[in-house]
Amino acid sequence: VVSTQSTGVAKIVANTMNDYILCGRLLKCQYIPMSKVHKDTFKGASRQFKKIDWQGRARIERNRVKTSEEQQKSVKRLLKKEKDRRRKIAALGIDYDFPGYAAVAPKPSSKTTFPDDEDMEVA
């Protein structure tokens, strides 16, 4: 898409560049009068392109500290996969016992914790 002030120049450019081979591809160009061009076609054309560091964003997201809910979800998923793996090994008739993740997985606490009495105000 090329925008020019003069229609004569635009027609010459379109005719010259039509069927031009650019980087091994056939370029198709045609003249379109400004009345047929959408008003937002060149919107933001003068704005500078801002490069987004997608790898940096992904690195920060991947390396962030997980919340306790996310850790519990991860442990639950790992234990389920390990259970399925043990079931498949047993179904094949293989007698194989390994400690796996279940041996070292953090156990959920059975204790209920209450806030300190000092922090609470009594009316």
Disulfide bonds with the S-S distance in Angstrom:
none
